[in-house]
Amino acid sequence: MASFSPLVIIFLCIFFLSVNANEVTVGGKSGDWKIPPSSSDSFNEWSQKARFKVGDFLVFSYEAGKDSVLQVTREAYEKCNTTSPKASYTDGNTKVKLEQPGPVYFISGTKGHCQKGQKLRLVVVTPRSSLSPAPSPSDGPAVAPTSGAAKLTGVFSVVGLGLGLWALF
Ligand SMILES: *[C@@H]1O[C@H](CO)[C@@H](O)[C@H](O)[C@H]1NC(C)=O
């Protein structure tokens, strides 16, 4: 084991980086999760310019306690219904892992904010490196056909990181 060649180490580092998930700040920069100043659809204009893959993290940046993030159904998104979200966050720097392909919906939980355009819809895609074919956008409810593969990739990335760190020190 002590005879790891530099090439192997480089390979492991590249492998780890390539499977490492992206963190994407909603709106583009810190503090952007708020009522958009102009267009009421501006979060979706932003999300359409980016690509979101399974395993990526969305980062919602806002003032803790003054705003919030609710992950909701499509119906609740359209009606700005904050009654029973799937998940709710108020910590000010909310990281949400995109677990499966398909559409996801977020709204602000603060009264009146969603109605003023603080809402986000985006479609998560399967990473290109995955062995299974990507579902077409019209494939109805989001299922997770790649979760096994994703878990395996996760295990490999952890092993890769461990070996990389071991090789460094
Ligand atoms: C909001 O959602 C809750 C639970 O899903 C539902 O009972 C309620 O009727 C909805 N309110 C509106 C205004 O649609």
Ligand as a Chemical Component Dictionary entry (heavy atoms), coordinates in Angstrom:
data_LIG
# 
_chem_comp.id                   LIG 
_chem_comp.type                 NON-POLYMER 
_chem_comp.pdbx_formal_charge   0 
_chem_comp.three_letter_code    LIG 
# 
loop_
_chem_comp_atom.comp_id 
_chem_comp_atom.atom_id 
_chem_comp_atom.alt_atom_id 
_chem_comp_atom.type_symbol 
_chem_comp_atom.charge 
_chem_comp_atom.model_Cartn_x 
_chem_comp_atom.model_Cartn_y 
_chem_comp_atom.model_Cartn_z 
_chem_comp_atom.pdbx_ordinal 
LIG C1 C1 C 0 -53.589 24.343 1.894  1  
LIG O1 O1 O 0 -53.160 23.008 2.081  2  
LIG C2 C2 C 0 -53.865 22.327 3.104  3  
LIG C3 C3 C 0 -53.199 20.979 3.309  4  
LIG O2 O2 O 0 -52.707 20.426 2.128  5  
LIG C4 C4 C 0 -55.323 22.229 2.726  6  
LIG O3 O3 O 0 -56.044 21.554 3.734  7  
LIG C5 C5 C 0 -55.880 23.629 2.514  8  
LIG O4 O4 O 0 -57.223 23.555 2.079  9  
LIG C6 C6 C 0 -55.062 24.396 1.524  10 
LIG N1 N1 N 0 -55.508 25.787 1.454  11 
LIG C7 C7 C 0 -55.776 26.413 0.321  12 
LIG C8 C8 C 0 -56.179 27.836 0.424  13 
LIG O5 O5 O 0 -55.688 25.858 -0.769 14 
# 
loop_
_chem_comp_bond.comp_id 
_chem_comp_bond.atom_id_1 
_chem_comp_bond.atom_id_2 
_chem_comp_bond.value_order 
_chem_comp_bond.pdbx_ordinal 
LIG C1 O1 SING 1  
LIG C1 C6 SING 2  
LIG O1 C2 SING 3  
LIG C2 C3 SING 4  
LIG C2 C4 SING 5  
LIG C3 O2 SING 6  
LIG C4 O3 SING 7  
LIG C4 C5 SING 8  
LIG C5 O4 SING 9  
LIG C5 C6 SING 10 
LIG C6 N1 SING 11 
LIG N1 C7 SING 12 
LIG C7 C8 SING 13 
LIG C7 O5 DOUB 14 
# 
